[in-house]
Amino acid sequence: MDFTESEDHRLIREAVRDVCRKFDDEYWATCERDHAFPWDFYDAMAAGGWVGIAIPEEYGGGGQGIDAASIVLEEVAASGACMNGASAIHMSVFGMHPVVLHGSDAMRARYLPRIATGDLHVAFGVTEPDAGLDTTAITTRAERDGDVYRVHGRKVWTSKALESEKVLLLVRTTPAAECAKRTDGLSLLFADLQNPAVTITPIPKLGRNAVASCEVAYDGLEVSADDLVGEEGKGFRYLLDGLNAERVLIAAEALGTGRVALRRAVFYAKERRVFGRSIGANQAVAHPLAEAHARLHAASLVVREAAWTVDRGEPAGEAANTAKYVAAEAGFFAADTAVQTHGGFGYAEEYHVERYFREARLQRLAPLPQAMALNYLAQSVLGLERSY
């Protein structure tokens, strides 16, 4: 068993770090405070080819898998960009997986090259106010009328909706009552967002404010039938193809957030002197930092295993959900410890750890809460009775 990082992965880390060095903590604090999308950062990542790293080479992308993509997002988060930086490129990096796998040749040729260059911004519209995690209960509907679908409904937590030209939108095309299974009758449309039939409203929230999360209302939006992903009624199945990959990416972002929080905390523990010695000399400070390091190290191994499993095309539910759970807990513990290490200054914007803390908290909620990751492990791995 060889744990040596490959040369390709080492070079990816170094190259992404080189880009991210141009965008320090003050840059991200300003974007957060002003609720301003980080366009300069996004453009720099696109110019380096990192936005298109997982798009197939035939469409101008890097042709890499989840392992390489997760390294990119981990390093972005670890630079101090945290979720503001990762979320700016996350959807483009791997969110188009259903289109790559199930879109028509014409659809892939029309959209993937623009995503690979960073020219086309995309969002993801699944969650609804009254459905939450019960995806089969969504009520946003699309009715076929000749060569178009007309979409009516409402989504929430659509990240990057303000900046995106298109949205990968889950809709019900057949009423649930007419379906043999609740997972039937759902379809994926690659729809326009910047349209008079679409109303986008940012949701005020705790953190990650450089990338807005939005409520989006669709009132008769017309979507060409050519922009149906795959076959009508099979959208839920297509979504499942990308769920494990998304959980690994979020795990990598949590790992990166924990790394920068720990780095800041250790620096402060060495520099801050009270009673004639550094505060890091006190076990009450040192032990939590050491525990944060241990948790992050363990999480890094689980994330790498999960990414490896997804890329090999093997069943990855256990590995992906474990990675998401363990990394989110490790990242949050590190961020919380960083705040505590700074004492009262941990609450001050000047030291940035309060921002890390707020963004690390999000990773325990998205793209699914920790309890749902445990539900999967309990039921699908341990064989316990379904609890919901």
VEXDREN-2710 file (C-alpha; in Angstrom, 1 decimal):
% VEXDREN-2710
k/r/px/py/pz
1/MET/0.0/0.0/0.0
2/ASP/1.5/3.3/-1.1
3/PHE/0.3/6.6/0.3
4/THR/2.7/8.7/-1.7
5/GLU/0.8/11.5/-3.6
6/SER/1.2/11.2/-7.3
7/GLU/3.3/13.7/-9.2
8/ASP/0.2/14.9/-11.1
9/HIS/-1.7/15.6/-7.9
10/ARG/1.3/17.4/-6.4
11/LEU/1.5/19.6/-9.5
12/ILE/-2.2/20.3/-9.3
13/ARG/-1.9/21.4/-5.7
14/GLU/1.1/23.7/-6.4
15/ALA/-0.5/25.3/-9.5
16/VAL/-3.8/26.0/-7.7
17/ARG/-1.9/27.5/-4.7
18/ASP/-0.1/29.7/-7.1
19/VAL/-3.4/31.1/-8.4
20/CYS/-4.9/31.4/-4.9
21/ARG/-1.9/33.4/-3.5
22/LYS/-3.1/36.4/-5.5
23/PHE/-6.3/36.4/-3.5
24/ASP/-5.6/36.8/0.2
25/ASP/-7.8/36.8/3.3
26/GLU/-8.5/40.5/2.9
27/TYR/-9.9/39.9/-0.7
28/TRP/-12.2/37.3/0.6
29/ALA/-13.3/39.3/3.6
30/THR/-14.2/42.2/1.3
31/CYS/-16.2/39.9/-1.0
32/GLU/-18.0/38.5/2.0
33/ARG/-18.7/41.9/3.5
34/ASP/-19.9/43.5/0.2
35/HIS/-21.8/40.4/-0.9
36/ALA/-19.7/40.7/-4.1
37/PHE/-19.1/37.7/-6.4
38/PRO/-15.3/37.0/-6.7
39/TRP/-15.1/37.7/-10.4
40/ASP/-11.3/38.2/-10.4
41/PHE/-10.7/34.9/-8.7
42/TYR/-13.2/33.1/-11.0
43/ASP/-11.6/34.5/-14.1
44/ALA/-8.1/33.5/-12.9
45/MET/-9.2/30.0/-12.2
46/ALA/-10.9/29.8/-15.5
47/ALA/-7.8/31.1/-17.3
48/GLY/-5.8/28.4/-15.6
49/GLY/-8.1/25.6/-16.9
50/TRP/-9.3/24.7/-13.4
51/VAL/-13.0/25.4/-13.9
52/GLY/-13.1/22.9/-16.7
53/ILE/-10.8/20.3/-15.1
54/ALA/-13.6/17.6/-15.1
55/ILE/-15.1/18.4/-18.5
56/PRO/-14.1/15.8/-21.1
57/GLU/-11.1/16.7/-23.2
58/GLU/-13.1/16.4/-26.4
59/TYR/-15.0/19.5/-25.2
60/GLY/-12.0/21.5/-24.2
61/GLY/-11.8/20.4/-20.6
62/GLY/-9.1/18.7/-18.6
63/GLY/-10.7/15.3/-18.7
64/GLN/-9.9/14.6/-15.0
65/GLY/-12.1/12.8/-12.5
66/ILE/-13.4/13.5/-9.0
67/ASP/-10.0/12.9/-7.4
68/ALA/-8.3/15.8/-9.2
69/ALA/-11.4/18.0/-8.9
70/SER/-11.5/17.4/-5.2
71/ILE/-7.8/18.5/-4.8
72/VAL/-8.5/21.7/-6.7
73/LEU/-11.4/22.6/-4.4
74/GLU/-9.5/21.5/-1.2
75/GLU/-6.7/23.9/-2.1
76/VAL/-9.1/26.7/-3.0
77/ALA/-10.7/26.4/0.4
78/ALA/-7.4/26.0/2.2
79/SER/-6.1/29.3/0.7
80/GLY/-8.5/31.1/3.0
81/ALA/-11.2/31.4/0.3
82/CYS/-13.2/28.7/2.1
83/MET/-16.7/28.2/0.7
84/ASN/-16.9/31.6/-1.0
85/GLY/-14.1/30.5/-3.3
86/ALA/-15.1/26.9/-3.7
87/SER/-18.8/27.7/-4.3
88/ALA/-17.8/30.2/-7.0
89/ILE/-16.5/27.3/-9.2
90/HIS/-18.0/24.2/-7.6
91/MET/-21.0/23.7/-9.9
92/SER/-18.9/24.2/-13.1
93/VAL/-16.2/21.9/-11.9
94/PHE/-18.4/18.8/-11.4
95/GLY/-22.1/19.8/-11.3
96/MET/-22.5/19.2/-15.0
97/HIS/-21.9/15.4/-14.5
98/PRO/-25.5/14.5/-15.5
99/VAL/-25.1/16.4/-18.8
100/VAL/-21.7/14.8/-19.5
101/LEU/-23.2/11.3/-18.9
102/HIS/-26.7/11.7/-20.2
103/GLY/-27.0/14.8/-22.4
104/SER/-27.4/14.5/-26.1
105/ASP/-24.3/14.9/-28.4
106/ALA/-25.8/18.2/-29.5
107/MET/-26.3/19.4/-25.9
108/ARG/-22.8/18.5/-24.9
109/ALA/-21.3/20.2/-27.9
110/ARG/-23.4/23.3/-27.3
111/TYR/-22.6/23.8/-23.6
112/LEU/-19.6/21.9/-22.3
113/PRO/-17.0/23.9/-24.3
114/ARG/-18.3/27.2/-22.8
115/ILE/-18.3/25.7/-19.3
116/ALA/-14.7/24.5/-19.8
117/THR/-13.6/28.0/-20.6
118/GLY/-15.6/29.5/-17.8
119/ASP/-17.7/31.5/-20.2
120/LEU/-21.0/29.8/-19.2
121/HIS/-22.0/30.0/-15.5
122/VAL/-24.5/27.4/-14.3
123/ALA/-26.6/26.8/-11.2
124/PHE/-28.4/23.8/-9.7
125/GLY/-32.1/23.9/-8.9
126/VAL/-33.4/21.0/-6.9
127/THR/-34.5/22.0/-3.4
128/GLU/-37.9/23.4/-2.7
129/PRO/-39.5/25.2/0.3
130/ASP/-42.0/22.4/1.0
131/ALA/-40.0/19.4/-0.1
132/GLY/-36.6/19.8/1.5
133/LEU/-34.6/16.6/1.4
134/ASP/-37.7/14.7/0.1
135/THR/-36.7/15.3/-3.5
136/THR/-39.5/13.1/-4.9
137/ALA/-42.1/15.5/-3.3
138/ILE/-41.1/18.5/-5.4
139/THR/-44.0/20.3/-7.1
140/THR/-42.2/22.4/-9.7
141/ARG/-43.7/21.1/-12.9
142/ALA/-42.9/21.3/-16.6
143/GLU/-45.6/20.7/-19.1
144/ARG/-44.7/19.7/-22.7
145/ASP/-46.2/21.9/-25.4
146/GLY/-44.8/20.9/-28.8
147/ASP/-41.1/21.7/-28.9
148/VAL/-41.0/23.4/-25.5
149/TYR/-41.7/22.8/-21.8
150/ARG/-43.4/25.4/-19.7
151/VAL/-42.1/25.5/-16.2
152/HIS/-44.0/26.6/-13.1
153/GLY/-42.8/26.4/-9.5
154/ARG/-40.4/27.6/-6.9
155/LYS/-36.9/26.6/-5.8
156/VAL/-34.8/27.6/-2.8
157/TRP/-31.1/27.6/-2.0
158/THR/-30.1/27.9/-5.7
159/SER/-26.5/29.1/-5.3
160/LYS/-25.0/31.4/-7.9
161/ALA/-28.4/32.1/-9.5
162/LEU/-27.7/35.8/-9.8
163/GLU/-24.6/35.2/-12.0
164/SER/-25.7/32.1/-13.9
165/GLU/-27.0/32.0/-17.4
166/LYS/-28.3/28.5/-17.1
167/VAL/-29.7/26.2/-14.4
168/LEU/-29.8/22.4/-14.2
169/LEU/-33.4/22.2/-13.1
170/LEU/-35.2/19.2/-11.6
171/VAL/-38.9/19.3/-12.5
172/ARG/-41.9/16.9/-12.4
173/THR/-43.1/16.1/-15.9
174/THR/-45.6/13.4/-14.8
175/PRO/-47.8/13.8/-11.7
176/ALA/-46.6/11.6/-8.8
177/ALA/-50.1/10.0/-8.6
178/GLU/-49.6/8.6/-12.2
179/CYS/-46.2/7.1/-11.5
180/ALA/-45.5/3.5/-10.4
181/LYS/-42.7/4.8/-8.1
182/ARG/-42.3/8.3/-6.6
183/THR/-38.9/8.5/-8.2
184/ASP/-40.5/8.2/-11.6
185/GLY/-41.7/11.2/-13.6
186/LEU/-38.9/13.6/-12.7
187/SER/-36.9/15.2/-15.4
188/LEU/-33.8/17.4/-15.7
189/LEU/-33.9/20.5/-17.9
190/PHE/-31.0/22.8/-18.7
191/ALA/-33.0/26.0/-18.5
192/ASP/-32.4/29.7/-18.8
193/LEU/-32.2/31.8/-15.6
194/GLN/-31.9/35.3/-16.9
195/ASN/-35.4/35.5/-18.3
196/PRO/-38.5/37.6/-17.6
197/ALA/-40.4/34.5/-16.5
198/VAL/-37.8/33.9/-13.7
199/THR/-37.7/35.9/-10.5
200/ILE/-34.5/35.6/-8.4
201/THR/-34.4/36.7/-4.8
202/PRO/-31.2/36.4/-2.6
203/ILE/-31.8/34.8/0.8
204/PRO/-30.1/36.8/3.6
205/LYS/-27.8/34.3/5.4
206/LEU/-25.1/33.7/8.1
207/GLY/-22.1/33.4/5.8
208/ARG/-20.7/32.6/2.4
209/ASN/-22.2/35.9/1.2
210/ALA/-19.9/36.4/-1.8
211/VAL/-22.0/33.6/-3.5
212/ALA/-25.7/34.3/-3.0
213/SER/-28.2/31.6/-2.3
214/CYS/-31.5/32.4/-3.9
215/GLU/-35.2/31.7/-4.0
216/VAL/-36.1/31.3/-7.7
217/ALA/-39.7/31.4/-9.0
218/TYR/-40.5/30.1/-12.4
219/ASP/-43.7/31.5/-14.0
220/GLY/-44.2/29.9/-17.3
221/LEU/-40.6/29.7/-18.3
222/GLU/-40.2/28.1/-21.8
223/VAL/-37.4/25.6/-22.1
224/SER/-36.6/24.0/-25.5
225/ALA/-37.2/20.2/-25.6
226/ASP/-33.6/20.1/-27.0
227/ASP/-32.5/21.1/-23.5
228/LEU/-34.0/18.0/-21.8
229/VAL/-31.2/16.0/-20.3
230/GLY/-31.5/12.4/-21.3
231/GLU/-35.0/10.9/-21.3
232/GLU/-38.1/12.4/-19.8
233/GLY/-39.0/11.0/-16.5
234/LYS/-35.5/9.7/-15.6
235/GLY/-34.1/12.8/-14.0
236/PHE/-34.0/11.4/-10.5
237/ARG/-31.8/8.5/-11.7
238/TYR/-29.5/11.0/-13.4
239/LEU/-29.2/13.0/-10.2
240/LEU/-28.0/9.9/-8.3
241/ASP/-25.0/9.6/-10.7
242/GLY/-23.6/12.9/-9.3
243/LEU/-24.6/12.7/-5.6
244/ASN/-21.6/10.7/-4.4
245/ALA/-19.2/12.9/-6.4
246/GLU/-20.8/16.0/-4.9
247/ARG/-20.4/14.7/-1.4
248/VAL/-16.7/14.0/-2.0
249/LEU/-16.2/17.6/-3.3
250/ILE/-17.9/19.1/-0.2
251/ALA/-15.8/16.9/2.0
252/ALA/-12.7/18.2/0.3
253/GLU/-13.9/21.8/0.8
254/ALA/-14.5/21.1/4.5
255/LEU/-11.0/19.6/4.7
256/GLY/-9.5/22.7/3.1
257/THR/-11.4/25.0/5.4
258/GLY/-10.2/23.1/8.4
259/ARG/-6.6/23.3/7.2
260/VAL/-6.6/27.1/6.9
261/ALA/-8.3/27.5/10.3
262/LEU/-5.8/25.3/12.0
263/ARG/-2.9/27.1/10.2
264/ARG/-4.1/30.4/11.5
265/ALA/-4.7/29.1/15.0
266/VAL/-1.2/27.5/15.3
267/PHE/0.4/30.7/14.1
268/TYR/-1.5/32.7/16.7
269/ALA/-0.7/30.2/19.5
270/LYS/3.0/30.5/18.8
271/GLU/3.0/34.3/18.5
272/ARG/0.6/35.3/21.3
273/ARG/2.4/35.6/24.6
274/VAL/0.7/35.7/28.0
275/PHE/2.4/35.3/31.4
276/GLY/5.8/35.2/29.8
277/ARG/5.3/32.4/27.3
278/SER/3.3/31.6/24.2
279/ILE/-0.2/30.4/24.8
280/GLY/0.6/27.3/22.7
281/ALA/2.7/26.1/25.6
282/ASN/-0.5/25.5/27.6
283/GLN/-2.1/22.1/27.1
284/ALA/-5.5/23.7/27.2
285/VAL/-4.6/25.4/23.9
286/ALA/-2.2/22.8/22.5
287/HIS/-4.3/19.7/22.9
288/PRO/-7.3/21.0/20.9
289/LEU/-5.0/22.1/18.1
290/ALA/-3.3/18.7/18.1
291/GLU/-6.8/17.0/18.1
292/ALA/-7.8/19.2/15.1
293/HIS/-4.7/18.1/13.3
294/ALA/-5.5/14.4/14.0
295/ARG/-9.1/14.8/12.8
296/LEU/-8.1/16.6/9.6
297/HIS/-5.4/14.0/8.9
298/ALA/-7.9/11.2/9.3
299/ALA/-10.4/13.0/7.2
300/SER/-7.9/13.5/4.4
301/LEU/-7.4/9.8/4.1
302/VAL/-11.1/9.1/3.9
303/VAL/-11.6/11.8/1.3
304/ARG/-8.9/10.4/-0.9
305/GLU/-10.3/6.9/-0.6
306/ALA/-13.8/8.1/-1.5
307/ALA/-12.6/10.1/-4.5
308/TRP/-10.6/7.0/-5.7
309/THR/-13.7/4.8/-5.3
310/VAL/-15.9/7.2/-7.3
311/ASP/-13.3/7.5/-10.1
312/ARG/-13.0/3.7/-10.4
313/GLY/-16.8/3.5/-11.0
314/GLU/-17.2/1.2/-7.9
315/PRO/-20.2/1.5/-5.5
316/ALA/-19.2/4.6/-3.5
317/GLY/-22.1/5.3/-1.2
318/GLU/-20.4/4.2/2.0
319/ALA/-17.1/6.0/1.2
320/ALA/-18.7/9.2/0.0
321/ASN/-21.1/9.6/2.9
322/THR/-18.4/8.7/5.4
323/ALA/-16.0/11.3/3.8
324/LYS/-18.7/14.0/3.9
325/TYR/-19.5/13.2/7.5
326/VAL/-16.0/12.9/8.8
327/ALA/-14.6/15.9/6.9
328/ALA/-17.4/18.2/7.8
329/GLU/-17.0/17.3/11.5
330/ALA/-13.2/17.7/11.3
331/GLY/-13.4/21.0/9.5
332/PHE/-15.9/22.5/11.9
333/PHE/-13.9/21.3/14.9
334/ALA/-10.8/23.0/13.5
335/ALA/-12.6/26.2/12.8
336/ASP/-14.2/26.3/16.2
337/THR/-10.9/25.5/17.9
338/ALA/-9.3/28.4/15.9
339/VAL/-11.9/30.8/17.2
340/GLN/-11.3/29.5/20.8
341/THR/-7.6/29.8/20.4
342/HIS/-7.8/33.4/19.5
343/GLY/-10.0/34.1/22.6
344/GLY/-11.9/37.4/22.2
345/PHE/-10.0/38.2/19.0
346/GLY/-11.5/35.1/17.5
347/TYR/-14.8/37.0/17.3
348/ALA/-13.1/39.9/15.5
349/GLU/-13.2/40.1/11.7
350/GLU/-9.5/41.2/11.6
351/TYR/-8.3/37.6/12.3
352/HIS/-10.6/35.9/9.8
353/VAL/-11.3/32.8/11.8
354/GLU/-14.8/33.9/12.5
355/ARG/-15.4/33.8/8.8
356/TYR/-13.9/30.3/8.6
357/PHE/-16.2/29.3/11.4
358/ARG/-19.3/30.5/9.7
359/GLU/-18.4/28.8/6.4
360/ALA/-17.4/25.5/8.1
361/ARG/-20.8/25.4/9.8
362/LEU/-22.4/25.3/6.4
363/GLN/-20.5/22.1/5.5
364/ARG/-22.4/20.3/8.2
365/LEU/-25.7/21.2/6.4
366/ALA/-25.0/21.0/2.7
367/PRO/-25.5/19.3/0.4
368/LEU/-27.2/17.1/3.1
369/PRO/-27.2/17.3/6.9
370/GLN/-24.9/15.1/8.9
371/ALA/-27.9/13.1/10.1
372/MET/-28.8/12.0/6.6
373/ALA/-25.2/10.8/6.0
374/LEU/-25.6/8.7/9.1
375/ASN/-29.0/7.5/8.0
376/TYR/-27.4/6.2/4.8
377/LEU/-24.6/4.4/6.7
378/ALA/-27.1/3.0/9.3
379/GLN/-29.5/1.6/6.7
380/SER/-27.4/0.8/3.6
381/VAL/-24.2/-0.4/5.4
382/LEU/-25.3/-1.6/8.8
383/GLY/-28.6/-3.0/7.6
384/LEU/-30.7/-1.2/10.2
385/GLU/-34.4/-0.4/9.7
386/ARG/-35.2/2.8/7.8
387/SER/-36.0/5.6/10.2
388/TYR/-37.9/7.9/7.8
END
